[in-house]
Every structure is written in C-alpha cells, then in structure tokens.
Amino acid sequence: MSIQKRYNSERTHWRHKALSYWVAVVAKNAALHISSTIASLVNQTLKPSGIVVVNDGSSDATGEILNKSAHEHGIRVVERPDMGYDIRRVPSNINLAIESARDLRTDYLMISGDDCTYPTQYAESLVRNMDQNVKIVVASGRPRHGGVLSQEHSPSGSGRMVRASFLGNMGDRFPIKAGWEAWLLYQAKQKGLEAKLFNDLVYEHVRPRGTVHQFIYWGAGMYTLGYHPLYALGRIAKNLVKTFSLKQSLGLLKGYVIAVLGSSDPFMTRFDSSTRRFVNAQQKREIIGIVLSFTRFGSK
C-alpha cells in the first residue's frame, strides 16, 4: 500500500473515534518551571490520555513536585539517577517515556520541555490541523524563548506533535545521535510527507534557547545528518547575524569540525547513507537556487 493510501485509510479510521495524544516531558532541575508546564498540559481543551515525565536525576525539588503531580493529576514519573547535565541523554529519556506509555495507544505523541507553557487550545489546534491534512506527520507552534519569538521555519523540538503511526514506522524510538530532532523532519520530507510550523500558535519556552554545550552538539548534528559544507557554514553565519553570539556560533563550528575530523563519541556518528544523501541533495538544490537568484539579480 502506498504512503498516501495508508494515511487516507488512517484518516477514515480517525473520523470514527475521538483523537488522542499523550505527552512526554524530560525534566532536569526544573523546580522553578515544572509545575507551570504540568498545569498547562492538564488544562488543555483536548486532554492528554497521559503525561509521562522522565526525571533525569534532578538534584533540586523537581522530584517532590512531580510526586505531588502524580498524586493530583495521575501523571507517570520515570526516575533516572543523577549523572550531571548531558544533552545526549534527551533522546534516550524520550525513548524511556515511550516505553512507559506502550499501553496508551494514542494517535499522537506530544514532546514538551520542562519549562514550557502552552495556550489551552494548543494541543487541540495541532491535532485538528494534522487530522485535516494527513500528510502532516510532525507539527508545532512557534516558541517564544525567554521572551524572544523564535524565527525558525521548522517545527520546534519542545511543543512538537508527532503522528504515532509515523513514529511507529521509524521504529517507535529516536536515534541516540546528534541531529536526532532534525532527523525526524528529514524522514518526513524523504517520504513525501510534511512537517509544519503553525505561526499563529505561540507558546512560552521560559529558558533562553540553548547553551554553548548544546550548540556544539547541534553543530555535530549538521555533519551526522550529511549537511552540505556550504549550507553548514551558512547556518553558522546566519546564527551569528541573528543572535550576535560569537560563543554560540563558534560552538556550532566546533561541533561540526569535531564530527568531521572523527570523534570517539558515539553520539557524533553518521546517520545512514540514504538520509545523508537526501539531506545533502536537498541543500545542494537550495544553494543552487540562491546562486541563480543572485545571478539574475546581478544581471538586471
């Protein structure tokens, strides 16, 4: 059965039952924000079938707050030992949440940070829009990071809604590699499906976007995914122009160079050749398009 026929069949099935989703949250030392995040999730107009929070060894009061929320709201809490802060554990923590939610069997999975608050109609708006267009398999609203509205053009990591059947076709888990968030978006494009950001659906992401440590792994992700070198350099330059943060941009460059030179860190290993070729070819077309547009502009 073709992809389009399969999703059309799913759509017919969805029409005869209530749409459902569950939420995976990864928390680390989030005592200041986690209560607001949980409150905004349980107060959604379309209630989640479940909320699973992976407490990644928090050393503050996060655990106590989550235990209280488990009693009051029925959320599930998965505890992990404290191994310090490490962004590489985020995809494995989400995978733990997925394992813990096997019995929920919902249509969608929503992924949330531990410092996000959403308008009450957030989940319902995403689910309804995705139900109307079955080719959309990943979607999010636009985050406001620390009061600054994001200018990204792709669905955000936190606040992301993923079609469960699509994730199931990907093995129902995320790869433990740098670039894992973007990997899902490229998988959608490679299969002729869509990842969509809904600009009018704004939510709050309290902490500012990313640390230098995170930017190093984001830079490595450009290599693991097969970014065209010119495209990678363009992204680094674009980040510098937009943020005026030399540290962040150098972090991207450092991560990319480390991965290119070869790293012993398994988190920096390449994705499969099919994904890398697809990403590289798509970006090559974009680069050619930019060059041609400048050539036409210069000839006028």
N, C-alpha and C positions, 0 to 999 in steps of 0.2 A: 504493500500500500504506500502511495506517495505521501510525503510530509503534509501537503495541503489536504489531501483526503483524510488523513488521520486526524488532523486538527479540526476539520469540519465535522467529523464523527464525534469528536470530544465535545464540540460546541453543542451539537444536538443533545448529547447526554447532559451537559450542564444546564440546559434550558428546563430540564425536568427536576431539578433539585436546587436547594439553596447553595450559593457559592460559599466556599470556606477557605480559611487560611490559618496558619499558625505562625508564631514569631520566635525567632532565635536571637538571643541577646548575649553578647560576650561582655563580661564586666571585669574591670581591674581597678581596684582602689577608686570606686565611683560613689562613695558615700554622699558626696555633695549633690549628685545628679540622678542617681538610680531611682529614687522614689518618684521623681517627676516623670522619668521615662516610663516606668511601670504604670503610673496613673494615666498617662496619655494613651497608653496601649489598651488598658482595660476600659477606657471611656470612649473607644471608637464606636461610631454609629453601626458599623459592621463588626461585631465582637469576634475576636480571635477564638479558634477552637482550643487553643492552648498557647502558653508562653513558657519557653524553656530558657533559663538563664544559666550560662556557664560562668561560674565564679572562678576566675583564673588566679587563685591564691592571693586574694586581696588581703592586705595587712591592716586595713582600716575597718570601719564599721559596716562595710558592704555586706558581709556575710550575715550580720544580725538583721540588717534591713531586709535582705532577701528572705530570711527565715520568717520574718513578720509578714512579708508579702505573700509567701507561700501559704501561710495560715489564713490570711484575709482574702486573697484572690485566687488561690489554688494554682499558682504558678509552680513549675517544676524547677528545682535548682540542682545543677550538677557541679560538684566541688572538685577543684583541682589543687594540687599542692603549690605553694609559693615557690616559683623558680625565677623570680625577678621579672622585669618587663621585657617582653620579647615579641615583636610584631609577627614573627614567624609562626607563633602558636595560634594566631587568629583563625586561619582556615581549619586547623585541626580541632579547635574548640567548636567551630560551627558544625564540623562533622560529628563531634560528640553530641551536640544538640540534636542533629538529625537522627542519630542512633537512638536517642532517648525518646524521640517523637514518632517512632515507627507506627504506633497504634493509632495515630491521629488521622492519617489518610485524607488529607485535605487537598484542595485544588491548587493552592498556592503556599509558598513559603515567603515570609517577610523577614528580612535581616535588619537588625537595629543595633546601633551603638549604645553604649551605656549612658550617654549624655545627650540623647535626642528627645525632643518633644514634638508631637505631631498634632495638627488640627484634627478635630474629632471625625471629620469625613475623609481623612487621608486614605486609610486602607480601602474603604468602600469605593472611593473615586478611582483608585488604581485598579481594583478588581473589576469594577463595572467597565472601565475603558478596555481592559485586557479581554474581558468577555465579549465585548463588541467587535474586537479585532483579534481573531485567534492567532494571527501571525506574531503578535507581540508576546514575547516569552520572558522578557525582563523589562521592568519599568521602575521609575521612582519619581518623586517630586524634586524640586530644587532646594538644596540645603542652604541655610544661612549659617556660615561658620563664624562663631564668635561675633555675630552681628553683621558680618560681611556676606552678601549674597554671592553664591558660587557662580562662576561664569562658564563652568564646564558644559559640554554639549551631550554628554552621555549619562545614563543613569548612575546615580551616586552609589557608593558601597553600602553605607548605612541608609536605611529607608528604602532599600531595594525590595521589590516584589518579584518573585521568580515563579514561573509556572512549574508546578510539581512534576508534570509529565515530561517536560523538557529536561529538568534536572535529573529525573529518573533515567532518561536516555543517555545522560552523561555519566552514569554510574551512581547517581544519588549521593555524590560527595564532591568536595572541592579538592583540587590538586594542592599539595603542600609545596608550592613553588612561588617564587617572586613573580608577580603579574597575574596571580590567581583571580583577582576581581575582573580585570580586563579580559582574561581568558574566556569567561562566560559570555561576554559581549561578542567577542570574535567567533565563538562557537555558534552563536545565533546567526550572525551575518553569513558565516560559511555555509550554513544550512538553509539560507534563503529566508530566514525569519528576522524578527525585528527586536531591537532594544530601544526603548523610548523614554525620554525625559519629558515630564509634563511641567512646563514652566510656571503655570498658574497655581501649582500645588506646592506651596512653600512650607518648609518645616525648619525647626531650630536645631542646630548642632552646636552645643554650647562651647566646647573647647575649640580653639583655633585649629585649622587644618594642618595636621602632620607635624612631626618633629624632624630634625635633620636625620636621625636614625631611620625614620620611616622613608625619607626621601632617598636614602642610599638603596634601600630595597626596592623602591619604586623605579629607580634608575636601573637596577639589575633586571627588573621585570621587562624593561624595554628590550634587553638583549635576549632573555629567555623566551620571549614571545616572537622574536625574529624581526624586530623593528629595522627598517631601512636606516643605515647610519645617518643619512642627511635628515631623515624625519626625526630621529632621536636628538640630533643636535638642534633642530628647530624647536623641539619641545622644551629643551633645556633653556634656549634663548627666550622663548615665549614666557616661560616661568619667571625668568629674571626681569623681563619687561613688565609683567603683570604684578609681581609681588615685591620687586625691588629688594629681594632677599638673596644676597650672594651666597649665604650659607646653604640655603635650600637648593639653589641651582648647582652649586658645587657638589652637594650631596647626590643629586641626580647623576651628574657627570662621574663622580667617584664610583657609584654603584654600577653604572654602565661599563666603565673601564675595568673594574674588578671582575665582572662577569665575562667580558670579552677575553681578558687575559687568562681566565680559568680560575675558578675558586674551588676550594675543598668543601665549601658549604653546599650541601645537597639542595638547599632552598634556592640556589642560584643556577641549578642545572636547566638545560634547554627543555622546552616543550617538544612534542612530536614534530617531525619534519613537515607533515601536512599543514598543521597550524602555522608554523613559521613561514612556509611558502605563501600561504594565503595572506597573512598579515603583511609580509614584505611586498607582495604583488599589489595589494590594495594601496599601500602607502606610496609605492612607486608611481601608480596612476595619479595619485593626488599631487605628487611632486611635479610630474609632467604637466598636469593641469595648471599648476601655479606658474611654472615656467612659461607655458604658452600664453597665459593671461598677461604676464608681464611683457612678453614679446609683442603681443597685439597692442598693448597699451603704449609701448615704446615706439611702435611704427606709426601711431596716429600723429 
